[in-house]
């Protein structure tokens, strides 16, 4: 049996992040990326943890994970 291949998650672009925010009723305005993502995470009842992970993250289904682990 061969190993399961997983797709490498791509980072979301700022326009994609702003669109996601607007869909959640957040007005992005001039928010910085981290602040905006924390607002999105809170609106989705998630821990506002973007940018705090070191080497790994237990929230493997997070759409911001690829970008978060770069920081």
mmCIF file as Biopython writes it, N, C-alpha, C and O atoms, coordinates in Angstrom:
data_model
#
loop_
_atom_site.group_PDB
_atom_site.id
_atom_site.type_symbol
_atom_site.label_atom_id
_atom_site.label_alt_id
_atom_site.label_comp_id
_atom_site.label_asym_id
_atom_site.label_entity_id
_atom_site.label_seq_id
_atom_site.pdbx_PDB_ins_code
_atom_site.Cartn_x
_atom_site.Cartn_y
_atom_site.Cartn_z
_atom_site.occupancy
_atom_site.B_iso_or_equiv
_atom_site.auth_seq_id
_atom_site.auth_asym_id
_atom_site.pdbx_PDB_model_num
ATOM 1   N N  . UNK A ? 1  ? 0.841   -1.173 0.000  1.0 0.0 1  A 1 
ATOM 2   C CA . UNK A ? 1  ? 0.000   0.000  0.000  1.0 0.0 1  A 1 
ATOM 3   C C  . UNK A ? 1  ? 0.891   1.243  0.000  1.0 0.0 1  A 1 
ATOM 4   O O  . UNK A ? 1  ? 1.819   1.337  0.803  1.0 0.0 1  A 1 
ATOM 5   N N  . UNK A ? 2  ? 0.617   2.199  -0.895 1.0 0.0 2  A 1 
ATOM 6   C CA . UNK A ? 2  ? 1.451   3.403  -0.977 1.0 0.0 2  A 1 
ATOM 7   C C  . UNK A ? 2  ? 0.981   4.454  0.026  1.0 0.0 2  A 1 
ATOM 8   O O  . UNK A ? 2  ? -0.190  4.475  0.404  1.0 0.0 2  A 1 
ATOM 9   N N  . UNK A ? 3  ? 1.904   5.336  0.458  1.0 0.0 3  A 1 
ATOM 10  C CA . UNK A ? 3  ? 1.527   6.364  1.420  1.0 0.0 3  A 1 
ATOM 11  C C  . UNK A ? 3  ? 0.523   7.344  0.822  1.0 0.0 3  A 1 
ATOM 12  O O  . UNK A ? 3  ? 0.502   7.568  -0.388 1.0 0.0 3  A 1 
ATOM 13  N N  . UNK A ? 4  ? -0.298  7.918  1.675  1.0 0.0 4  A 1 
ATOM 14  C CA . UNK A ? 4  ? -1.301  8.889  1.244  1.0 0.0 4  A 1 
ATOM 15  C C  . UNK A ? 4  ? -0.608  10.212 0.984  1.0 0.0 4  A 1 
ATOM 16  O O  . UNK A ? 4  ? 0.134   10.711 1.830  1.0 0.0 4  A 1 
ATOM 17  N N  . UNK A ? 5  ? -0.853  10.781 -0.191 1.0 0.0 5  A 1 
ATOM 18  C CA . UNK A ? 5  ? -0.277  12.076 -0.516 1.0 0.0 5  A 1 
ATOM 19  C C  . UNK A ? 5  ? -1.255  13.168 -0.108 1.0 0.0 5  A 1 
ATOM 20  O O  . UNK A ? 5  ? -2.461  13.062 -0.332 1.0 0.0 5  A 1 
ATOM 21  N N  . UNK A ? 6  ? -0.717  14.204 0.488  1.0 0.0 6  A 1 
ATOM 22  C CA . UNK A ? 6  ? -1.565  15.333 0.869  1.0 0.0 6  A 1 
ATOM 23  C C  . UNK A ? 6  ? -1.120  16.556 0.094  1.0 0.0 6  A 1 
ATOM 24  O O  . UNK A ? 6  ? 0.061   16.719 -0.212 1.0 0.0 6  A 1 
ATOM 25  N N  . UNK A ? 7  ? -2.077  17.411 -0.221 1.0 0.0 7  A 1 
ATOM 26  C CA . UNK A ? 7  ? -1.768  18.649 -0.911 1.0 0.0 7  A 1 
ATOM 27  C C  . UNK A ? 7  ? -1.151  19.624 0.076  1.0 0.0 7  A 1 
ATOM 28  O O  . UNK A ? 7  ? -1.581  19.719 1.225  1.0 0.0 7  A 1 
ATOM 29  N N  . UNK A ? 8  ? -0.150  20.339 -0.377 1.0 0.0 8  A 1 
ATOM 30  C CA . UNK A ? 8  ? 0.420   21.381 0.453  1.0 0.0 8  A 1 
ATOM 31  C C  . UNK A ? 8  ? -0.553  22.556 0.421  1.0 0.0 8  A 1 
ATOM 32  O O  . UNK A ? 8  ? -0.933  23.030 -0.649 1.0 0.0 8  A 1 
ATOM 33  N N  . UNK A ? 9  ? -0.943  23.010 1.582  1.0 0.0 9  A 1 
ATOM 34  C CA . UNK A ? 9  ? -1.903  24.094 1.670  1.0 0.0 9  A 1 
ATOM 35  C C  . UNK A ? 9  ? -1.260  25.398 1.209  1.0 0.0 9  A 1 
ATOM 36  O O  . UNK A ? 9  ? -0.132  25.711 1.589  1.0 0.0 9  A 1 
ATOM 37  N N  . UNK A ? 10 ? -1.980  26.151 0.392  1.0 0.0 10 A 1 
ATOM 38  C CA . UNK A ? 10 ? -1.488  27.435 -0.092 1.0 0.0 10 A 1 
ATOM 39  C C  . UNK A ? 10 ? -1.928  28.543 0.847  1.0 0.0 10 A 1 
ATOM 40  O O  . UNK A ? 10 ? -2.980  28.462 1.481  1.0 0.0 10 A 1 
ATOM 41  N N  . UNK A ? 11 ? -1.115  29.567 0.925  1.0 0.0 11 A 1 
ATOM 42  C CA . UNK A ? 11 ? -1.456  30.735 1.723  1.0 0.0 11 A 1 
ATOM 43  C C  . UNK A ? 11 ? -2.607  31.480 1.065  1.0 0.0 11 A 1 
ATOM 44  O O  . UNK A ? 11 ? -2.721  31.509 -0.161 1.0 0.0 11 A 1 
ATOM 45  N N  . UNK A ? 12 ? -3.455  32.080 1.885  1.0 0.0 12 A 1 
ATOM 46  C CA . UNK A ? 12 ? -4.536  32.904 1.364  1.0 0.0 12 A 1 
ATOM 47  C C  . UNK A ? 12 ? -3.976  34.289 1.048  1.0 0.0 12 A 1 
ATOM 48  O O  . UNK A ? 12 ? -3.118  34.801 1.767  1.0 0.0 12 A 1 
ATOM 49  N N  . UNK A ? 13 ? -4.467  34.883 -0.026 1.0 0.0 13 A 1 
ATOM 50  C CA . UNK A ? 13 ? -4.056  36.238 -0.375 1.0 0.0 13 A 1 
ATOM 51  C C  . UNK A ? 13 ? -4.871  37.235 0.447  1.0 0.0 13 A 1 
ATOM 52  O O  . UNK A ? 13 ? -5.929  36.890 0.975  1.0 0.0 13 A 1 
ATOM 53  N N  . UNK A ? 14 ? -4.384  38.454 0.554  1.0 0.0 14 A 1 
ATOM 54  C CA . UNK A ? 14 ? -5.126  39.474 1.304  1.0 0.0 14 A 1 
ATOM 55  C C  . UNK A ? 14 ? -6.523  39.703 0.731  1.0 0.0 14 A 1 
ATOM 56  O O  . UNK A ? 14 ? -7.470  39.835 1.506  1.0 0.0 14 A 1 
ATOM 57  N N  . UNK A ? 15 ? -6.698  39.756 -0.610 1.0 0.0 15 A 1 
ATOM 58  C CA . UNK A ? 15 ? -8.067  39.900 -1.121 1.0 0.0 15 A 1 
ATOM 59  C C  . UNK A ? 15 ? -8.978  38.745 -0.675 1.0 0.0 15 A 1 
ATOM 60  O O  . UNK A ? 15 ? -10.151 38.965 -0.373 1.0 0.0 15 A 1 
ATOM 61  N N  . UNK A ? 16 ? -8.443  37.520 -0.633 1.0 0.0 16 A 1 
ATOM 62  C CA . UNK A ? 16 ? -9.232  36.371 -0.181 1.0 0.0 16 A 1 
ATOM 63  C C  . UNK A ? 16 ? -9.579  36.513 1.308  1.0 0.0 16 A 1 
ATOM 64  O O  . UNK A ? 16 ? -10.690 36.190 1.728  1.0 0.0 16 A 1 
ATOM 65  N N  . UNK A ? 17 ? -8.627  36.995 2.086  1.0 0.0 17 A 1 
ATOM 66  C CA . UNK A ? 17 ? -8.854  37.172 3.524  1.0 0.0 17 A 1 
ATOM 67  C C  . UNK A ? 17 ? -9.901  38.262 3.746  1.0 0.0 17 A 1 
ATOM 68  O O  . UNK A ? 17 ? -10.791 38.101 4.581  1.0 0.0 17 A 1 
ATOM 69  N N  . UNK A ? 18 ? -9.804  39.361 3.012  1.0 0.0 18 A 1 
ATOM 70  C CA . UNK A ? 18 ? -10.791 40.447 3.142  1.0 0.0 18 A 1 
ATOM 71  C C  . UNK A ? 18 ? -12.189 39.967 2.759  1.0 0.0 18 A 1 
ATOM 72  O O  . UNK A ? 18 ? -13.170 40.314 3.417  1.0 0.0 18 A 1 
ATOM 73  N N  . UNK A ? 19 ? -12.278 39.170 1.694  1.0 0.0 19 A 1 
ATOM 74  C CA . UNK A ? 19 ? -13.573 38.629 1.256  1.0 0.0 19 A 1 
ATOM 75  C C  . UNK A ? 19 ? -14.163 37.741 2.350  1.0 0.0 19 A 1 
ATOM 76  O O  . UNK A ? 19 ? -15.351 37.837 2.660  1.0 0.0 19 A 1 
ATOM 77  N N  . UNK A ? 20 ? -13.345 36.893 2.922  1.0 0.0 20 A 1 
ATOM 78  C CA . UNK A ? 20 ? -13.798 36.011 4.003  1.0 0.0 20 A 1 
ATOM 79  C C  . UNK A ? 20 ? -14.295 36.853 5.181  1.0 0.0 20 A 1 
ATOM 80  O O  . UNK A ? 20 ? -15.324 36.544 5.782  1.0 0.0 20 A 1 
ATOM 81  N N  . UNK A ? 21 ? -13.565 37.905 5.500  1.0 0.0 21 A 1 
ATOM 82  C CA . UNK A ? 21 ? -13.951 38.788 6.607  1.0 0.0 21 A 1 
ATOM 83  C C  . UNK A ? 21 ? -15.310 39.433 6.335  1.0 0.0 21 A 1 
ATOM 84  O O  . UNK A ? 21 ? -16.181 39.444 7.205  1.0 0.0 21 A 1 
ATOM 85  N N  . UNK A ? 22 ? -15.486 39.963 5.139  1.0 0.0 22 A 1 
ATOM 86  C CA . UNK A ? 22 ? -16.761 40.616 4.793  1.0 0.0 22 A 1 
ATOM 87  C C  . UNK A ? 22 ? -17.932 39.644 4.894  1.0 0.0 22 A 1 
ATOM 88  O O  . UNK A ? 22 ? -19.014 40.019 5.345  1.0 0.0 22 A 1 
ATOM 89  N N  . UNK A ? 23 ? -17.721 38.398 4.478  1.0 0.0 23 A 1 
ATOM 90  C CA . UNK A ? 23 ? -18.783 37.390 4.558  1.0 0.0 23 A 1 
ATOM 91  C C  . UNK A ? 23 ? -19.192 37.124 6.009  1.0 0.0 23 A 1 
ATOM 92  O O  . UNK A ? 23 ? -20.312 36.693 6.283  1.0 0.0 23 A 1 
ATOM 93  N N  . UNK A ? 24 ? -18.265 37.388 6.930  1.0 0.0 24 A 1 
ATOM 94  C CA . UNK A ? 24 ? -18.540 37.192 8.366  1.0 0.0 24 A 1 
ATOM 95  C C  . UNK A ? 24 ? -19.023 38.479 9.039  1.0 0.0 24 A 1 
ATOM 96  O O  . UNK A ? 24 ? -19.215 38.518 10.254 1.0 0.0 24 A 1 
ATOM 97  N N  . UNK A ? 25 ? -19.216 39.531 8.238  1.0 0.0 25 A 1 
ATOM 98  C CA . UNK A ? 25 ? -19.705 40.792 8.775  1.0 0.0 25 A 1 
ATOM 99  C C  . UNK A ? 25 ? -18.618 41.689 9.354  1.0 0.0 25 A 1 
ATOM 100 O O  . UNK A ? 25 ? -18.912 42.622 10.101 1.0 0.0 25 A 1 
ATOM 101 N N  . UNK A ? 26 ? -17.372 41.412 9.013  1.0 0.0 26 A 1 
ATOM 102 C CA . UNK A ? 26 ? -16.243 42.204 9.491  1.0 0.0 26 A 1 
ATOM 103 C C  . UNK A ? 26 ? -15.862 43.197 8.404  1.0 0.0 26 A 1 
ATOM 104 O O  . UNK A ? 26 ? -15.730 42.827 7.237  1.0 0.0 26 A 1 
ATOM 105 N N  . UNK A ? 27 ? -15.686 44.458 8.785  1.0 0.0 27 A 1 
ATOM 106 C CA . UNK A ? 27 ? -15.232 45.472 7.844  1.0 0.0 27 A 1 
ATOM 107 C C  . UNK A ? 27 ? -13.716 45.573 7.967  1.0 0.0 27 A 1 
ATOM 108 O O  . UNK A ? 27 ? -13.212 46.080 8.969  1.0 0.0 27 A 1 
ATOM 109 N N  . UNK A ? 28 ? -12.980 45.095 6.958  1.0 0.0 28 A 1 
ATOM 110 C CA . UNK A ? 28 ? -11.523 45.048 7.054  1.0 0.0 28 A 1 
ATOM 111 C C  . UNK A ? 28 ? -10.847 46.411 7.183  1.0 0.0 28 A 1 
ATOM 112 O O  . UNK A ? 28 ? -9.854  46.545 7.898  1.0 0.0 28 A 1 
ATOM 113 N N  . UNK A ? 29 ? -11.377 47.421 6.498  1.0 0.0 29 A 1 
ATOM 114 C CA . UNK A ? 29 ? -10.762 48.743 6.560  1.0 0.0 29 A 1 
ATOM 115 C C  . UNK A ? 29 ? -9.268  48.664 6.317  1.0 0.0 29 A 1 
ATOM 116 O O  . UNK A ? 29 ? -8.827  48.102 5.314  1.0 0.0 29 A 1 
ATOM 117 N N  . UNK A ? 30 ? -8.487  49.223 7.230  1.0 0.0 30 A 1 
ATOM 118 C CA . UNK A ? 30 ? -7.032  49.210 7.096  1.0 0.0 30 A 1 
ATOM 119 C C  . UNK A ? 30 ? -6.381  48.274 8.109  1.0 0.0 30 A 1 
ATOM 120 O O  . UNK A ? 30 ? -5.231  48.470 8.501  1.0 0.0 30 A 1 
ATOM 121 N N  . UNK A ? 31 ? -7.131  47.252 8.527  1.0 0.0 31 A 1 
ATOM 122 C CA . UNK A ? 31 ? -6.573  46.291 9.482  1.0 0.0 31 A 1 
ATOM 123 C C  . UNK A ? 31 ? -5.351  45.607 8.896  1.0 0.0 31 A 1 
ATOM 124 O O  . UNK A ? 31 ? -5.307  45.299 7.705  1.0 0.0 31 A 1 
ATOM 125 N N  . UNK A ? 32 ? -4.375  45.375 9.733  1.0 0.0 32 A 1 
ATOM 126 C CA . UNK A ? 32 ? -3.203  44.600 9.326  1.0 0.0 32 A 1 
ATOM 127 C C  . UNK A ? 32 ? -3.628  43.134 9.230  1.0 0.0 32 A 1 
ATOM 128 O O  . UNK A ? 32 ? -4.626  42.724 9.824  1.0 0.0 32 A 1 
ATOM 129 N N  . UNK A ? 33 ? -2.866  42.361 8.482  1.0 0.0 33 A 1 
ATOM 130 C CA . UNK A ? 33 ? -3.201  40.964 8.207  1.0 0.0 33 A 1 
ATOM 131 C C  . UNK A ? 33 ? -3.467  40.161 9.486  1.0 0.0 33 A 1 
ATOM 132 O O  . UNK A ? 33 ? -4.488  39.481 9.590  1.0 0.0 33 A 1 
ATOM 133 N N  . UNK A ? 34 ? -2.559  40.238 10.448 1.0 0.0 34 A 1 
ATOM 134 C CA . UNK A ? 34 ? -2.723  39.459 11.675 1.0 0.0 34 A 1 
ATOM 135 C C  . UNK A ? 34 ? -3.982  39.863 12.430 1.0 0.0 34 A 1 
ATOM 136 O O  . UNK A ? 34 ? -4.722  39.004 12.908 1.0 0.0 34 A 1 
ATOM 137 N N  . UNK A ? 35 ? -4.226  41.152 12.539 1.0 0.0 35 A 1 
ATOM 138 C CA . UNK A ? 35 ? -5.415  41.653 13.237 1.0 0.0 35 A 1 
ATOM 139 C C  . UNK A ? 35 ? -6.691  41.177 12.534 1.0 0.0 35 A 1 
ATOM 140 O O  . UNK A ? 35 ? -7.652  40.770 13.187 1.0 0.0 35 A 1 
ATOM 141 N N  . UNK A ? 36 ? -6.690  41.232 11.220 1.0 0.0 36 A 1 
ATOM 142 C CA . UNK A ? 36 ? -7.857  40.804 10.447 1.0 0.0 36 A 1 
ATOM 143 C C  . UNK A ? 36 ? -8.106  39.308 10.620 1.0 0.0 36 A 1 
ATOM 144 O O  . UNK A ? 36 ? -9.247  38.887 10.812 1.0 0.0 36 A 1 
ATOM 145 N N  . UNK A ? 37 ? -7.058  38.515 10.553 1.0 0.0 37 A 1 
ATOM 146 C CA . UNK A ? 37 ? -7.212  37.070 10.719 1.0 0.0 37 A 1 
ATOM 147 C C  . UNK A ? 37 ? -7.679  36.742 12.128 1.0 0.0 37 A 1 
ATOM 148 O O  . UNK A ? 37 ? -8.517  35.856 12.297 1.0 0.0 37 A 1 
ATOM 149 N N  . UNK A ? 38 ? -7.169  37.423 13.137 1.0 0.0 38 A 1 
ATOM 150 C CA . UNK A ? 38 ? -7.647  37.201 14.511 1.0 0.0 38 A 1 
ATOM 151 C C  . UNK A ? 38 ? -9.140  37.525 14.606 1.0 0.0 38 A 1 
ATOM 152 O O  . UNK A ? 38 ? -9.882  36.808 15.276 1.0 0.0 38 A 1 
ATOM 153 N N  . UNK A ? 39 ? -9.585  38.590 13.948 1.0 0.0 39 A 1 
ATOM 154 C CA . UNK A ? 39 ? -11.011 38.943 13.944 1.0 0.0 39 A 1 
ATOM 155 C C  . UNK A ? 39 ? -11.839 37.852 13.292 1.0 0.0 39 A 1 
ATOM 156 O O  . UNK A ? 39 ? -12.919 37.512 13.774 1.0 0.0 39 A 1 
ATOM 157 N N  . UNK A ? 40 ? -11.332 37.304 12.195 1.0 0.0 40 A 1 
ATOM 158 C CA . UNK A ? 40 ? -12.030 36.206 11.506 1.0 0.0 40 A 1 
ATOM 159 C C  . UNK A ? 40 ? -12.103 34.985 12.419 1.0 0.0 40 A 1 
ATOM 160 O O  . UNK A ? 40 ? -13.158 34.366 12.553 1.0 0.0 40 A 1 
ATOM 161 N N  . UNK A ? 41 ? -10.983 34.646 13.041 1.0 0.0 41 A 1 
ATOM 162 C CA . UNK A ? 41 ? -10.965 33.480 13.928 1.0 0.0 41 A 1 
ATOM 163 C C  . UNK A ? 41 ? -11.967 33.651 15.069 1.0 0.0 41 A 1 
ATOM 164 O O  . UNK A ? 41 ? -12.659 32.699 15.429 1.0 0.0 41 A 1 
ATOM 165 N N  . UNK A ? 42 ? -12.052 34.839 15.636 1.0 0.0 42 A 1 
ATOM 166 C CA . UNK A ? 42 ? -13.002 35.083 16.722 1.0 0.0 42 A 1 
ATOM 167 C C  . UNK A ? 42 ? -14.440 34.983 16.211 1.0 0.0 42 A 1 
ATOM 168 O O  . UNK A ? 42 ? -15.297 34.411 16.885 1.0 0.0 42 A 1 
ATOM 169 N N  . UNK A ? 43 ? -14.709 35.535 15.027 1.0 0.0 43 A 1 
ATOM 170 C CA . UNK A ? 43 ? -16.057 35.477 14.448 1.0 0.0 43 A 1 
ATOM 171 C C  . UNK A ? 43 ? -16.478 34.038 14.174 1.0 0.0 43 A 1 
ATOM 172 O O  . UNK A ? 43 ? -17.669 33.727 14.186 1.0 0.0 43 A 1 
ATOM 173 N N  . UNK A ? 44 ? -15.509 33.161 13.928 1.0 0.0 44 A 1 
ATOM 174 C CA . UNK A ? 44 ? -15.797 31.745 13.679 1.0 0.0 44 A 1 
ATOM 175 C C  . UNK A ? 44 ? -15.732 30.918 14.963 1.0 0.0 44 A 1 
ATOM 176 O O  . UNK A ? 44 ? -15.724 29.688 14.917 1.0 0.0 44 A 1 
ATOM 177 N N  . UNK A ? 45 ? -15.686 31.603 16.110 1.0 0.0 45 A 1 
ATOM 178 C CA . UNK A ? 45 ? -15.604 30.948 17.422 1.0 0.0 45 A 1 
ATOM 179 C C  . UNK A ? 45 ? -14.377 30.047 17.554 1.0 0.0 45 A 1 
ATOM 180 O O  . UNK A ? 45 ? -14.438 28.966 18.141 1.0 0.0 45 A 1 
ATOM 181 N N  . UNK A ? 46 ? -13.267 30.519 16.993 1.0 0.0 46 A 1 
ATOM 182 C CA . UNK A ? 46 ? -11.994 29.811 17.089 1.0 0.0 46 A 1 
ATOM 183 C C  . UNK A ? 46 ? -11.030 30.635 17.939 1.0 0.0 46 A 1 
ATOM 184 O O  . UNK A ? 46 ? -11.243 31.825 18.169 1.0 0.0 46 A 1 
ATOM 185 N N  . UNK A ? 47 ? -9.988  29.990 18.393 1.0 0.0 47 A 1 
ATOM 186 C CA . UNK A ? 47 ? -8.954  30.685 19.147 1.0 0.0 47 A 1 
ATOM 187 C C  . UNK A ? 47 ? -8.218  31.637 18.206 1.0 0.0 47 A 1 
ATOM 188 O O  . UNK A ? 47 ? -7.756  31.202 17.151 1.0 0.0 47 A 1 
ATOM 189 N N  . UNK A ? 48 ? -8.093  32.923 18.551 1.0 0.0 48 A 1 
ATOM 190 C CA . UNK A ? 48 ? -7.371  33.863 17.694 1.0 0.0 48 A 1 
ATOM 191 C C  . UNK A ? 48 ? -5.864  33.669 17.855 1.0 0.0 48 A 1 
ATOM 192 O O  . UNK A ? 48 ? -5.200  34.436 18.552 1.0 0.0 48 A 1 
ATOM 193 N N  . UNK A ? 49 ? -5.346  32.653 17.212 1.0 0.0 49 A 1 
ATOM 194 C CA . UNK A ? 49 ? -3.972  32.226 17.451 1.0 0.0 49 A 1 
ATOM 195 C C  . UNK A ? 49 ? -3.034  32.449 16.281 1.0 0.0 49 A 1 
ATOM 196 O O  . UNK A ? 49 ? -1.859  32.090 16.368 1.0 0.0 49 A 1 
ATOM 197 N N  . UNK A ? 50 ? -3.513  33.032 15.187 1.0 0.0 50 A 1 
ATOM 198 C CA . UNK A ? 50 ? -2.673  33.208 14.003 1.0 0.0 50 A 1 
ATOM 199 C C  . UNK A ? 50 ? -1.349  33.880 14.369 1.0 0.0 50 A 1 
ATOM 200 O O  . UNK A ? 50 ? -1.321  34.900 15.059 1.0 0.0 50 A 1 
ATOM 201 N N  . UNK A ? 51 ? -0.261  33.289 13.894 1.0 0.0 51 A 1 
ATOM 202 C CA . UNK A ? 51 ? 1.058   33.854 14.110 1.0 0.0 51 A 1 
ATOM 203 C C  . UNK A ? 51 ? 1.715   33.472 15.422 1.0 0.0 51 A 1 
ATOM 204 O O  . UNK A ? 51 ? 2.809   33.943 15.731 1.0 0.0 51 A 1 
ATOM 205 N N  . UNK A ? 52 ? 1.051   32.615 16.204 1.0 0.0 52 A 1 
ATOM 206 C CA . UNK A ? 52 ? 1.620   32.239 17.498 1.0 0.0 52 A 1 
ATOM 207 C C  . UNK A ? 52 ? 2.221   30.838 17.513 1.0 0.0 52 A 1 
ATOM 208 O O  . UNK A ? 52 ? 2.896   30.465 18.472 1.0 0.0 52 A 1 
ATOM 209 N N  . UNK A ? 53 ? 1.982   30.061 16.457 1.0 0.0 53 A 1 
ATOM 210 C CA . UNK A ? 53 ? 2.496   28.682 16.407 1.0 0.0 53 A 1 
ATOM 211 C C  . UNK A ? 53 ? 4.011   28.669 16.212 1.0 0.0 53 A 1 
ATOM 212 O O  . UNK A ? 53 ? 4.571   29.517 15.518 1.0 0.0 53 A 1 
ATOM 213 N N  . UNK A ? 54 ? 4.652   27.700 16.834 1.0 0.0 54 A 1 
ATOM 214 C CA . UNK A ? 54 ? 6.092   27.512 16.669 1.0 0.0 54 A 1 
ATOM 215 C C  . UNK A ? 54 ? 6.315   26.088 16.169 1.0 0.0 54 A 1 
ATOM 216 O O  . UNK A ? 54 ? 6.170   25.130 16.928 1.0 0.0 54 A 1 
ATOM 217 N N  . UNK A ? 55 ? 6.663   25.951 14.912 1.0 0.0 55 A 1 
ATOM 218 C CA . UNK A ? 55 ? 6.970   24.671 14.258 1.0 0.0 55 A 1 
ATOM 219 C C  . UNK A ? 55 ? 5.769   23.778 13.951 1.0 0.0 55 A 1 
ATOM 220 O O  . UNK A ? 55 ? 5.819   23.031 12.974 1.0 0.0 55 A 1 
ATOM 221 N N  . UNK A ? 56 ? 4.713   23.820 14.722 1.0 0.0 56 A 1 
ATOM 222 C CA . UNK A ? 56 ? 3.551   22.975 14.454 1.0 0.0 56 A 1 
ATOM 223 C C  . UNK A ? 56 ? 2.306   23.622 15.045 1.0 0.0 56 A 1 
ATOM 224 O O  . UNK A ? 56 ? 2.387   24.536 15.866 1.0 0.0 56 A 1 
ATOM 225 N N  . UNK A ? 57 ? 1.163   23.132 14.613 1.0 0.0 57 A 1 
ATOM 226 C CA . UNK A ? 57 ? -0.115  23.643 15.124 1.0 0.0 57 A 1 
ATOM 227 C C  . UNK A ? 57 ? -1.100  22.484 15.214 1.0 0.0 57 A 1 
ATOM 228 O O  . UNK A ? 57 ? -1.157  21.631 14.329 1.0 0.0 57 A 1 
ATOM 229 N N  . UNK A ? 58 ? -1.861  22.466 16.276 1.0 0.0 58 A 1 
ATOM 230 C CA . UNK A ? 58 ? -2.832  21.376 16.444 1.0 0.0 58 A 1 
ATOM 231 C C  . UNK A ? 58 ? -4.112  21.595 15.641 1.0 0.0 58 A 1 
ATOM 232 O O  . UNK A ? 58 ? -4.913  20.671 15.495 1.0 0.0 58 A 1 
ATOM 233 N N  . UNK A ? 59 ? -4.317  22.813 15.115 1.0 0.0 59 A 1 
ATOM 234 C CA . UNK A ? 59 ? -5.517  23.114 14.337 1.0 0.0 59 A 1 
ATOM 235 C C  . UNK A ? 59 ? -5.247  22.852 12.857 1.0 0.0 59 A 1 
ATOM 236 O O  . UNK A ? 59 ? -5.071  23.788 12.077 1.0 0.0 59 A 1 
ATOM 237 N N  . UNK A ? 60 ? -5.216  21.597 12.483 1.0 0.0 60 A 1 
ATOM 238 C CA . UNK A ? 60 ? -4.817  21.201 11.135 1.0 0.0 60 A 1 
ATOM 239 C C  . UNK A ? 60 ? -5.838  21.553 10.057 1.0 0.0 60 A 1 
ATOM 240 O O  . UNK A ? 60 ? -5.513  21.503 8.871  1.0 0.0 60 A 1 
ATOM 241 N N  . UNK A ? 61 ? -7.052  21.904 10.435 1.0 0.0 61 A 1 
ATOM 242 C CA . UNK A ? 61 ? -8.060  22.252 9.439  1.0 0.0 61 A 1 
ATOM 243 C C  . UNK A ? 61 ? -8.198  23.763 9.245  1.0 0.0 61 A 1 
ATOM 244 O O  . UNK A ? 61 ? -9.129  24.216 8.578  1.0 0.0 61 A 1 
ATOM 245 N N  . UNK A ? 62 ? -7.298  24.533 9.809  1.0 0.0 62 A 1 
ATOM 246 C CA . UNK A ? 62 ? -7.347  25.996 9.716  1.0 0.0 62 A 1 
ATOM 247 C C  . UNK A ? 62 ? -6.921  26.459 8.330  1.0 0.0 62 A 1 
ATOM 248 O O  . UNK A ? 62 ? -5.898  26.011 7.813  1.0 0.0 62 A 1 
ATOM 249 N N  . UNK A ? 63 ? -7.690  27.341 7.733  1.0 0.0 63 A 1 
ATOM 250 C CA . UNK A ? 63 ? -7.360  27.823 6.388  1.0 0.0 63 A 1 
ATOM 251 C C  . UNK A ? 63 ? -6.185  28.795 6.385  1.0 0.0 63 A 1 
ATOM 252 O O  . UNK A ? 63 ? -5.705  29.172 5.316  1.0 0.0 63 A 1 
ATOM 253 N N  . UNK A ? 64 ? -5.718  29.204 7.555  1.0 0.0 64 A 1 
ATOM 254 C CA . UNK A ? 64 ? -4.576  30.126 7.663  1.0 0.0 64 A 1 
ATOM 255 C C  . UNK A ? 64 ? -3.283  29.413 8.044  1.0 0.0 64 A 1 
ATOM 256 O O  . UNK A ? 64 ? -2.248  30.061 8.205  1.0 0.0 64 A 1 
ATOM 257 N N  . UNK A ? 65 ? -3.324  28.110 8.189  1.0 0.0 65 A 1 
ATOM 258 C CA . UNK A ? 65 ? -2.189  27.359 8.714  1.0 0.0 65 A 1 
ATOM 259 C C  . UNK A ? 65 ? -0.907  27.550 7.913  1.0 0.0 65 A 1 
ATOM 260 O O  . UNK A ? 65 ? 0.154   27.758 8.501  1.0 0.0 65 A 1 
ATOM 261 N N  . UNK A ? 66 ? -0.978  27.485 6.597  1.0 0.0 66 A 1 
ATOM 262 C CA . UNK A ? 66 ? 0.232   27.610 5.772  1.0 0.0 66 A 1 
ATOM 263 C C  . UNK A ? 66 ? 0.927   28.939 6.026  1.0 0.0 66 A 1 
ATOM 264 O O  . UNK A ? 66 ? 2.152   28.991 6.140  1.0 0.0 66 A 1 
ATOM 265 N N  . UNK A ? 67 ? 0.159   29.998 6.112  1.0 0.0 67 A 1 
ATOM 266 C CA . UNK A ? 67 ? 0.713   31.328 6.362  1.0 0.0 67 A 1 
ATOM 267 C C  . UNK A ? 67 ? 1.188   31.473 7.804  1.0 0.0 67 A 1 
ATOM 268 O O  . UNK A ? 67 ? 2.208   32.112 8.063  1.0 0.0 67 A 1 
ATOM 269 N N  . UNK A ? 68 ? 0.474   30.901 8.710  1.0 0.0 68 A 1 
ATOM 270 C CA . UNK A ? 68 ? 0.793   30.997 10.132 1.0 0.0 68 A 1 
ATOM 271 C C  . UNK A ? 68 ? 2.150   30.374 10.438 1.0 0.0 68 A 1 
ATOM 272 O O  . UNK A ? 68 ? 2.957   30.948 11.170 1.0 0.0 68 A 1 
ATOM 273 N N  . UNK A ? 69 ? 2.387   29.217 9.882  1.0 0.0 69 A 1 
ATOM 274 C CA . UNK A ? 69 ? 3.632   28.503 10.174 1.0 0.0 69 A 1 
ATOM 275 C C  . UNK A ? 69 ? 4.841   29.119 9.479  1.0 0.0 69 A 1 
ATOM 276 O O  . UNK A ? 69 ? 5.976   28.782 9.815  1.0 0.0 69 A 1 
ATOM 277 N N  . UNK A ? 70 ? 4.621   30.014 8.517  1.0 0.0 70 A 1 
ATOM 278 C CA . UNK A ? 70 ? 5.707   30.734 7.867  1.0 0.0 70 A 1 
ATOM 279 C C  . UNK A ? 70 ? 6.291   31.783 8.811  1.0 0.0 70 A 1 
ATOM 280 O O  . UNK A ? 70 ? 7.487   32.074 8.776  1.0 0.0 70 A 1 
ATOM 281 N N  . UNK A ? 71 ? 5.425   32.344 9.655  1.0 0.0 71 A 1 
ATOM 282 C CA . UNK A ? 71 ? 5.826   33.459 10.529 1.0 0.0 71 A 1 
ATOM 283 C C  . UNK A ? 71 ? 6.809   33.027 11.581 1.0 0.0 71 A 1 
ATOM 284 O O  . UNK A ? 71 ? 7.243   33.845 12.392 1.0 0.0 71 A 1 
#
